[in-house]
Amino acid sequence: MSPDLTDQEKEEIRALLRRAFKEEEADVLLGVLERVIARRDEVVTRQDLQRLQATIAEGHRALQGALARLAEAQARTDERVGELMAAQARTDQLLGDLAVRVDRVEGALARLAEAQARTDERVGDLAVRVDRVEGALARLAEAQARTEERVDRLAAAQERTESRLDRVELALARLSEAQAHLETAVADLAKAQARTEKAVERLARQVGGLSETVGGDIEDIAYIVIHDVLGREFGWKVGVLERAWQRWDGRVEEINIFGQANDPAHPGRTIWIVGEAKHNLTLKQVERFARLVERARQHLAGEVFPVCFCYRARPEVQERLQELGIRLVFSYGRMK
């Protein structure tokens, strides 16, 4: 055999190599063989090639055995990975639970921190007290040396203390009796309070009745005074003035002073007298009466003449009436 391989021999060797190795690997091995053969001086026989083939086959079997062991190791690795993944899942669950517990612990720690702050403050106070106590203990330690010789005097003082305690117990018994008398007095006071409340209720009813009587009286006076003032000031012929109830839009309206008047200078003119009578006229009453006048103008055919009658009216009340265009008649007959 010549030092160089023939094409047929290369193909045979390539075919043999491809049985055990991949195509690229077989080509690389073939190139290696060619370089080895090219450097050898002696001729390579077919037996040498057969031995090389046997060696390659044995390497292939060893490689397959290694691959098999590698596959088994990979299977064990996959199984271990599965176990690790399961363990990781359990770890994640534990971490989640731990996170919840940590949140709770953090909340508890925050509350503990607040409590600790309060405790620190109290500890500061206690430290001051402890300092005082330690000073007192030091003084007590010094006094302890003298305690034995003062035991007799302390025993005598104890007897005097017991005597004082007896007197205190007697005073407490007297105080208990006084407390019982006080409770009885409180009960009597509660009964008197109940009687007072009933008397106040009766008085309130009487005052309410008196108020209605007085209110009725002022309206009666208002009918007479307004009747005379309108006749004197405007020359109107005023009819009967009285308290009236009007139903407007399904709502009953109470009018203190209500009636009609005629103007002789304008025979076809219908005048409605709509008035309010109060002892002391207030702004709140004026505003409520102004709303009543607006409803009257919406429902009464003709001219509405609004007027208020009172004994007293503050300047701001008079100014508001003037702004609203409502006439004011005082009890002594003056009209503004």
Wavefront OBJ file of the C-alpha trace (Angstrom):
o trace
v 0.000 0.000 0.000
v 1.400 3.358 -0.937
v 1.895 6.037 1.721
v -1.130 7.919 0.347
v -4.656 6.522 0.583
v -6.601 5.877 -2.559
v -9.991 7.398 -3.065
v -11.627 3.963 -2.560
v -9.755 3.461 0.703
v -10.758 6.916 1.885
v -14.382 6.146 1.138
v -14.199 2.816 2.975
v -12.571 4.410 6.002
v -15.080 7.316 5.891
v -17.955 4.792 5.750
v -16.546 2.926 8.743
v -16.038 6.152 10.710
v -19.580 7.395 9.948
v -20.995 4.257 11.572
v -19.579 5.372 14.917
v -19.370 9.159 14.537
v -21.232 11.981 12.972
v -20.349 13.038 9.429
v -18.267 16.031 10.520
v -16.471 13.939 13.152
v -15.740 11.157 10.624
v -14.257 13.675 8.180
v -12.036 15.093 10.901
v -10.797 11.618 11.895
v -10.162 10.749 8.269
v -8.071 13.896 7.897
v -6.116 12.932 11.006
v -5.446 9.445 9.557
v -4.263 10.936 6.311
v -1.770 13.156 8.117
v -0.583 10.217 10.241
v -0.131 8.037 7.158
v 1.672 10.817 5.364
v 4.269 11.015 8.176
v 4.888 7.255 8.375
v 7.749 5.718 6.417
v 6.422 2.176 6.528
v 3.420 0.942 4.552
v 0.116 0.546 6.375
v -1.450 -2.812 5.724
v -5.137 -3.775 5.652
v -4.598 -5.580 8.954
v -3.486 -2.291 10.450
v -6.677 -0.705 9.157
v -8.701 -3.551 10.629
v -6.962 -3.052 13.983
v -7.710 0.697 13.670
v -11.331 -0.162 12.869
v -11.458 -2.458 15.905
v -9.980 0.290 18.057
v -12.496 2.808 16.724
v -15.367 0.342 17.309
v -14.169 -0.264 20.861
v -13.997 3.535 21.389
v -17.478 3.815 19.948
v -18.777 1.175 22.403
v -17.040 2.959 25.250
v -18.577 6.231 24.031
v -22.042 4.614 23.898
v -21.548 3.271 27.434
v -20.522 6.748 28.586
v -23.546 8.214 26.794
v -25.808 5.641 28.494
v -24.358 6.518 31.883
v -24.741 10.189 30.995
v -28.417 9.587 30.080
v -28.968 7.834 33.417
v -27.258 10.707 35.198
v -29.419 13.145 33.212
v -32.558 11.221 34.237
v -31.468 11.368 37.871
v -30.730 15.075 37.383
v -34.213 15.647 35.896
v -35.772 13.789 38.805
v -33.730 15.859 41.241
v -34.722 19.047 39.368
v -38.387 18.022 39.719
v -37.884 17.496 43.417
v -36.124 20.835 43.658
v -38.991 22.537 41.776
v -41.518 20.999 44.168
v -39.360 22.088 47.073
v -39.162 25.567 45.498
v -42.975 25.688 45.250
v -43.226 24.741 48.900
v -40.596 27.332 49.682
v -42.555 29.993 47.756
v -45.696 29.066 49.719
v -43.761 29.269 52.952
v -42.313 32.612 51.857
v -45.831 33.897 51.102
v -47.029 32.790 54.521
v -43.876 34.254 56.004
v -44.535 37.575 54.202
v -48.033 37.740 55.748
v -46.577 36.934 59.139
v -43.856 39.519 58.569
v -46.541 42.149 57.780
v -48.307 41.207 60.982
v -45.060 41.271 62.865
v -44.218 44.692 61.391
v -47.632 45.999 62.509
v -47.066 44.513 65.922
v -43.566 45.994 65.963
v -44.981 49.413 65.076
v -47.436 49.137 67.932
v -44.665 47.873 70.148
v -42.534 50.842 69.062
v -45.282 53.216 70.141
v -45.693 51.328 73.374
v -41.918 51.351 73.750
v -41.893 55.139 73.305
v -44.487 55.443 76.024
v -42.542 52.948 78.100
v -39.346 54.933 77.561
v -41.110 58.024 78.777
v -42.376 56.166 81.816
v -38.942 54.628 82.292
v -37.493 58.130 82.313
v -39.935 59.066 85.036
v -39.170 55.833 86.825
v -35.438 56.534 86.488
v -35.946 59.803 88.303
v -37.957 57.998 90.921
v -35.335 55.244 91.116
v -32.668 57.870 91.692
v -34.764 59.255 94.461
v -35.367 55.753 95.836
v -31.672 54.950 95.640
v -30.920 58.081 97.576
v -33.550 57.124 100.072
v -32.116 53.593 100.248
v -28.694 55.018 100.893
v -30.113 57.031 103.726
v -31.992 53.962 104.925
v -28.780 51.956 104.820
v -27.165 54.521 107.030
v -30.184 54.494 109.286
v -30.213 50.685 109.355
v -27.196 50.699 111.602
v -29.188 52.694 114.125
v -32.394 50.654 113.668
v -31.744 48.085 116.346
v -31.448 50.643 119.105
v -34.645 52.362 117.905
v -36.815 49.215 117.786
v -38.299 49.849 121.181
v -39.236 53.400 120.280
v -40.794 52.167 117.045
v -42.833 49.587 118.933
v -44.224 52.344 121.125
v -44.955 54.418 118.029
v -46.753 51.387 116.540
v -49.048 51.256 119.509
v -49.848 54.926 119.064
v -50.484 54.302 115.357
v -52.926 51.504 116.138
v -54.737 53.841 118.468
v -54.981 56.422 115.693
v -56.270 53.767 113.270
v -59.038 52.970 115.730
v -60.004 56.642 115.719
v -59.874 56.705 111.889
v -62.181 53.689 111.693
v -64.601 55.457 113.997
v -64.445 58.580 111.793
v -65.072 56.426 108.708
v -68.141 54.913 110.337
v -69.452 58.409 111.065
v -68.687 59.410 107.467
v -70.651 56.392 106.207
v -73.640 57.497 108.306
v -73.284 61.019 106.908
v -73.157 59.553 103.368
v -76.406 57.691 104.016
v -78.018 60.941 105.218
v -76.675 62.686 102.116
v -78.135 60.037 99.807
v -81.493 60.458 101.526
v -81.239 64.215 101.056
v -80.392 63.719 97.355
v -83.406 61.467 96.920
v -85.592 64.116 98.580
v -84.033 66.728 96.294
v -84.821 64.586 93.219
v -88.448 64.357 94.322
v -88.527 68.129 94.852
v -86.997 68.575 91.369
v -89.763 66.437 89.873
v -92.369 68.565 91.631
v -90.617 71.707 90.345
v -90.638 70.385 86.765
v -94.361 69.687 87.001
v -94.931 73.204 88.341
v -92.873 74.629 85.448
v -94.980 72.656 82.964
v -98.154 74.084 84.491
v -96.643 77.566 84.374
v -95.664 77.056 80.713
v -99.220 76.084 79.875
v -100.499 79.157 81.685
v -98.009 81.397 79.906
v -99.001 79.837 76.580
v -102.622 80.562 77.292
v -101.721 84.092 78.305
v -99.734 84.540 75.085
v -102.722 83.444 73.023
v -104.898 85.862 74.956
v -102.466 88.724 74.456
v -102.088 87.806 70.784
v -105.825 87.894 70.370
v -105.950 91.274 72.106
v -103.320 92.845 69.798
v -105.158 91.608 66.721
v -108.402 93.133 68.021
v -106.594 96.446 68.550
v -104.984 96.163 65.091
v -108.390 95.772 63.390
v -109.600 99.064 64.927
v -106.393 101.101 64.494
v -105.699 100.015 60.879
v -109.334 100.620 59.936
v -109.120 104.208 61.231
v -105.621 104.920 59.832
v -106.468 103.797 56.275
v -109.663 105.784 56.287
v -107.884 108.858 57.610
v -104.732 108.646 55.436
v -106.215 107.493 52.090
v -109.909 108.171 52.399
v -110.693 104.499 51.825
v -113.860 102.816 52.936
v -112.528 99.806 54.806
v -114.688 96.750 55.387
v -114.509 94.313 58.273
v -110.954 93.279 59.173
v -110.504 89.869 60.805
v -108.343 86.740 61.018
v -108.844 84.577 57.934
v -107.677 81.297 56.388
v -107.191 81.022 52.636
v -106.583 77.778 50.697
v -104.069 78.434 47.932
v -102.729 75.538 45.828
v -104.056 73.047 48.365
v -102.252 74.787 51.230
v -104.086 76.601 54.033
v -102.650 80.062 54.766
v -103.452 81.852 58.047
v -103.672 85.670 57.757
v -103.854 87.738 60.984
v -105.478 90.768 59.349
v -107.587 90.292 56.233
v -110.353 92.318 54.536
v -111.331 94.561 51.635
v -111.282 98.312 51.077
v -112.700 100.613 48.360
v -111.253 103.856 47.073
v -114.061 106.373 46.328
v -111.704 108.134 43.907
v -111.398 104.909 41.899
v -114.690 103.022 42.224
v -113.571 100.032 40.119
v -110.445 99.436 42.174
v -110.432 96.327 44.431
v -108.077 96.553 47.419
v -107.205 93.552 49.627
v -105.875 94.333 53.086
v -103.317 91.666 54.091
v -101.696 92.331 57.460
v -99.617 90.934 60.328
v -99.969 91.943 64.019
v -97.121 91.438 66.528
v -96.083 93.002 69.827
v -92.390 93.257 68.903
v -91.925 92.843 65.151
v -88.684 91.059 64.136
v -86.800 90.662 60.862
v -87.604 86.956 60.738
v -91.318 87.690 61.045
v -91.048 90.376 58.356
v -89.413 87.961 55.882
v -92.058 85.305 56.544
v -94.844 87.880 56.071
v -93.245 89.083 52.792
v -93.476 85.521 51.408
v -97.140 85.389 52.456
v -97.782 88.676 50.613
v -96.238 87.248 47.419
v -98.554 84.212 47.582
v -101.542 86.519 48.197
v -100.692 88.569 45.085
v -100.610 85.365 43.037
v -104.078 84.262 44.151
v -106.093 87.426 44.879
v -107.645 89.338 41.962
v -107.006 93.038 42.519
v -104.500 95.136 44.454
v -102.899 93.701 47.611
v -102.115 96.266 50.317
v -99.632 94.732 52.824
v -99.437 96.257 56.291
v -97.831 95.347 59.624
v -99.136 96.405 63.036
v -96.971 96.397 66.186
v -96.087 98.112 69.445
v -92.320 98.120 68.754
v -90.029 97.665 65.739
v -86.278 98.206 65.664
v -84.804 100.595 63.060
v -83.466 97.751 60.898
v -86.930 96.190 60.874
v -88.477 99.465 59.716
v -85.836 99.815 56.982
v -86.537 96.288 55.715
v -90.289 96.976 55.580
v -89.590 100.108 53.557
v -87.395 98.087 51.140
v -90.190 95.531 50.677
v -92.874 98.194 50.173
v -94.837 97.121 53.261
v -96.538 99.836 55.339
v -96.102 99.889 59.125
v -98.798 101.040 61.581
v -97.907 101.543 65.244
v -100.354 100.925 68.067
v -100.743 104.677 68.718
v -102.074 105.253 65.161
v -98.981 106.439 63.248
v -98.280 104.922 59.815
v -94.887 104.749 58.126
l 1 2 3 4 5 6 7 8 9 10 11 12 13 14 15 16 17 18 19 20 21 22 23 24 25 26 27 28 29 30 31 32 33 34 35 36 37 38 39 40 41 42 43 44 45 46 47 48 49 50 51 52 53 54 55 56 57 58 59 60 61 62 63 64 65 66 67 68 69 70 71 72 73 74 75 76 77 78 79 80 81 82 83 84 85 86 87 88 89 90 91 92 93 94 95 96 97 98 99 100 101 102 103 104 105 106 107 108 109 110 111 112 113 114 115 116 117 118 119 120 121 122 123 124 125 126 127 128 129 130 131 132 133 134 135 136 137 138 139 140 141 142 143 144 145 146 147 148 149 150 151 152 153 154 155 156 157 158 159 160 161 162 163 164 165 166 167 168 169 170 171 172 173 174 175 176 177 178 179 180 181 182 183 184 185 186 187 188 189 190 191 192 193 194 195 196 197 198 199 200 201 202 203 204 205 206 207 208 209 210 211 212 213 214 215 216 217 218 219 220 221 222 223 224 225 226 227 228 229 230 231 232 233 234 235 236 237 238 239 240 241 242 243 244 245 246 247 248 249 250 251 252 253 254 255 256 257 258 259 260 261 262 263 264 265 266 267 268 269 270 271 272 273 274 275 276 277 278 279 280 281 282 283 284 285 286 287 288 289 290 291 292 293 294 295 296 297 298 299 300 301 302 303 304 305 306 307 308 309 310 311 312 313 314 315 316 317 318 319 320 321 322 323 324 325 326 327 328 329 330 331 332 333 334 335 336
